[in-house]
Amino acid sequence: MSQLKILVGTMYGGALDVAEQVMPLFEEAGYSVEITEEATPDMLTAPETSLVLFCVSTTGSGDFPGNFMPFVRALQEQSPSLGGLHYGLIALGDSSYGESFCGAGRTLDALLEDLGATRLGERLEVDAMETFMADDAAVPWVEEWIEEQQLKVA
C-alpha cells in the first residue's frame, strides 16, 4: 500500500484538524496515512516517502508554529536532497496580516523547492477572514488534488 505522510505545523490545532479531516480522502484513494506534528527531515528522505502533504498554519508576522520550527531549522541546516519528493501544501493564514498572510506556507514552499522537491498542483491558501472552518476549503481542494494529480492507487 502506498504511504502518505501529512506533516502538520499548528499553534491552536486548526492545521491538525484539517489533516484529520482530509485523511479519509487519502485512505479512500488507497493510501496508508500517517499524521505527525513532530516532523523531521528524515521523514522526507526515507525510501518509502514519495508523497507528503503539509498542513501549516502561520503565526505572528509570517512565522512557523512552535512545533514546526525545529523541522524547518533542521531542513535549512542539513539541506537534504529532496529530488524524489512530491508534495502538496495547505497553508493557513489570516489576510488581515497583509504581507505576511500564509507566510509560513509560502516560506516552506520556497524551501522545499530549493531542496529539489516538486509541488504537485497549486498551494492552497486558506484565509481565516473568509473561511471560518479551514477544512471547508481543504476537503474539496484535496478531492480535486487527488483527481487532478492522478493520485488514486486503489
N, C-alpha and C positions, 0 to 999 in steps of 0.2 A: 504494500500500500504506500502511495506517495505521502510524503510528510510536508506539513506546512507549519512554520513557526510564526506565531503572532507575538511580536515584541512590543511591549507597552511602556510608554512613558506617561505617568499620570501623577497629578497632585491631589485631586479630590475624588478620583475614581471614575471620571467621565470617560476617559480613554479605555479603561479596563471594561467598563460597561459596553462600550462599542465592540471591543474584542469578543466579549462573551455573546453579544447579540449576533455577530456575523459568523461565529464559529460553526453553527449548524449548517450554514450555507456551504461551507467548505467540506464539511463531513458528507453532506449530500452529494457533493461533486467528487467524492472518492478519496478524500484526504484524511490522514491521521493528523489531528491538530493539537499543538502544544502552545498554550498561552503562558508567557512569563513576564514578570515585572523586573526581573533581575538578569537582564541581557548581558552577554559577554561577547567579545569579538570571536571567540572560538565557536560560538553558535553559528556564525556566518560562514566560517571556513570548514565546518565539519563536512565530510564527504557526502552524507545523506541530505545536506541542506542545499537546495537549489532554488527554493521559493520561500520568501519571507514577506509578511505583511506587517508594517509598522503602524501603530496607533499611538500618536504622540500629541500631547497637549502642550500648549505654550503658556509659560508663566511670566510674570513680571514684564520686562521690556524685551520680549522675544526670546526668553530663556528656556532651557530644558527643565523639566521637573526634576526634583532632587534624586529620585530613584533612577533616572536615566543618565545623569551626569557622569557617573563612573564609566558607563559603557561608552559614551561619546569621547571622553578623555582617553580611554584605552584605544579606541579606534584611531584617534589623532596621533597618539604616541607610537602605536605599533604599525600603523599604515599597512594592514594586511592587503594582499591582492584579492579582490573580490570579483574577478573576471567571470566566474561561473555563476554568480548570484543574480537572480531575478527577484524583483521586489515590487510591492505596491505600498502606497503611503497614504494614510488618512491623518491629516493634520487638523487639530482642533485649536481654535483661537477666538478672539473677540476683536471685531473690526474697529471698536471704539479706541483701540490702542494704536490705530493708524499704521505707521510704517512697520511696526513690529508684529502686525497681525500674522498669525501662524508662523512666527519667526523660527520656532524650534523645528517644525516640519520642513521649512524651506532650507534651513541650515543643514539638517540631516540629509535631505535630498542632495544637496551640493556635495557634501562629504562623501556620501555613498558613490556618487558619480565620479568623483575624483579618485576613488579607490577601485574603479573599474566595474562596479555593479551596474546592472541595467534595469531601469524602471520600466515596468510594463504599463502602458497607458498613462493617463494623466493623474497627477496627485489630486486627491480630494481635499479641499479646504472647507471645513465646517465652521461657520460663523455663529457664535453663541448669540449674537444680536438678532439673527434671523431664524435660527433653528434651536428651539428650546431643548429638545432631546436629540443629541448628536446622532443616535442610531437611526432616527427618522431619515437622515441624509445618507448614512453609511450603508444601511441594508440594501437599498436599491442600487447604490453605487457598486457594492460588492457583487450583487446579482449580475449587473451589466458587465463588470470587470471579468468575472469568471467566464461569461459568454463571449465577450469580445476577444479576450486573450486565449480562448480555447483551452481553459484550464481544467475542464472536466476530465477525470481519469477513470471514472466508474462507468 
